[in-house]
């Protein structure tokens, strides 16, 4: 038997279809919730390894549940599935440290791969969400940055220099330089030729 799951969708037919599909693939569905409140109660009680949640549900949204899990230190890994293809919605979800993001249009194609990746401690974001391999790579790299690094990267994108960033954040210049060095390393950028500034301005949608 595979991972224990909690699933939730406010559309009964989609919920049943998802439950049947997962059980056919040897996953144990411990609870199938019809709204966000039921899903949250099931997660809070059962502490499943993984929860697959509709992004938009009455009671609580998938985003609200992900935020509540983080707040209460519940280790359940959250996979959101949705019709929304907008990158800014994905970025909002990713900021809550979700483990997976699937588009409903392609869920049956990707959900088993997604679950296998998440079980191994990796993240899985739908291939269909990104316009290009480069955009997917940039999003993946951006997700590895800490909140402090993203804050500094946003200021770099606005054209602020190291001294200006240090003044604005009330930190030492060497602290900013250390963050810049870490960001460059994580993004695998050239240390010369303003590569960090160019990346930050090109990928504002990822870091804002």
N, C-alpha and C positions, 0 to 999 in steps of 0.2 A: 504494500500500500504506500502511495506517495504522500506528500505533504498534506497536513490538515489545513483546510481552508475555510474562511468565511467569505461569502459572496453577497453582493447587494445590488439591486436594480429596482427602480420603481415601476418598471414595465414587466408585468407578470410573464408574458410569453418569452421575453428576452432572458428573464431570470431562470425560467424553467429550462430553456434551451442551453444556457450556460451551465447550469447544474448537471444536466444530462450529459453534455459534452465532456465535462471534467470527470464525472464518474466513469464514463466509458474509457477514459484514459487513466484510470486507476488512481484518481485523486479523491480523498475523503472530504466531502463537503459537510462540515459540522453544522453550519447554519446558512440558510438562504434568506436574507432579510429583504423586506419589501420597501423599506425606507431607511434614511440615514440614522434615525434614532434607534431603530431595531439593530442596525449594523453595529453602531457604537456599543450598545449594551452587550451584544454577542462577543465583540472583540474584547471588551472589558472583562467579561466573565470567563471566556474560553482561552484567551491569549493565544490565538492560532499562529502558526508560523507565518502565514501569508493571508492577506485580505485583498480581494478583488472588488473594487468599489466603483459604481457609477459616479462620475464627477458631479452631476447635478441630481440631487434627490431632495424630497421634502423631509423636514425634520432636522437633518444635518447633511451638508454636502460632503463629497469625498474629501475636499480640501480641508473642511472643518474637522473631519475625523482624523486626517493625517496630522493636523496641528495638535489635536487633543492627545493623540498617541505620543507625540514628541513631548508634550507638556507633562504627561503622566508617566513618562519613561516606559511605555508599553513597547516591547520589542517586536511586535508584529510588523512585518514588512508590507508596505502598502503598494498595490498596483492599481492605478486609476485607468478606467477606460471611458471613452467619451467620443462624441461626434466633433468636438472642437479641434480644428487643425491650426488655430492661431498660435504662433510661437510664444506670444506674451503670456498666454494662459498656461502653456507648458512650463515657462520659466517660473511662474507663480507656484506651480505645483512642485517643481524641482527644488525651489527654495525651502520647501518643507521636508526635504530629504526623502522623497518617495523612492521606491525601488524600481517601479515600472510605470510606463505610460503607453497605453494602447489606443488606437483608433477603432471604434466599433465596426467601421466598414471593413476592416481587415483583421478583426480579432481572432477569428477561427484559424487564420493563416499563421498568426504569430504567438498565440497565447501559450502554447506548449513550450516553444523556445524561450519565451519570456519567463515562464515559471521555472524552467531548468536553470536559466541564468541567475534568477533571483535566489533560488535554493543554494546556489554556489557562492552567494554573497556578492554577486555582481549586479549592476543595474542594466535594465533593458528599456530602451525607448524606441517606439515604433519607427521602422525604416521609412514609412510613408509620411512621417511628420516633417521631414527635412527635404529641402529642394535639391540639395546636392550632398555629395560625400564630404565636401569641404565644410559645409554648414554643420553637418552632424559632428564632424571632428571638432569644430570650434565650440559647439555647445558642450560636448563631452569634456573638453579641456576647461571650459569656463566653469563647469560644475565642480571641478576639483579645487577651485579657489576657496579660501576661507572668507567669511564676511568682511574681515578687515582688508584682505587683499582686493575684494571686489569694490570696497569703498574707495580705496586708493586708485584702482583702475578706472573707476568712474571719473575721478578728478583728473586723471591723466587724459582721459577722452575729452574732457572739457578744456584741455590745453594748459593745465596748471603745471608749473615747474616743481621740482623737489622742495625748494625752500617754501614756495607758496602752499604746497600740500602740508608741510610740517607746521606752518603757521596756522592753517585752517583747522588741523586736527589736534593742535597743541601737543605735538610730539617732536622728538629730535629728528634732524635731517637724516642721521644715520639709521634711524628706525624706518623711515620711508625708503631709504636706499636698500635696506635689507628686504623689505617687502617687494620692492621692484625686482630685486635679484631672484627672489623666490618665484614671483609671477613669471618672469622670463624663463626660468627653468621649467616650471610646470607647463607653460605654453610651448616650450621647445622653440623659442624665438632666437634670432640672431641678437647678440648683445650690442651690435652697432647699428648705425643708420636709422635710428628712431623706429625700429621695428615694433617696439611696445606701443608707442603712440599710434602708429598706423593700425595695428591690430585692435586697439581699444576703440578707435574711431569707426573702424569697419564693423565691429561687432557690438555696437551699443545696445542692440536688441537683446543680447545675451546677458549683459552685465547690469542693465537698468531694471 
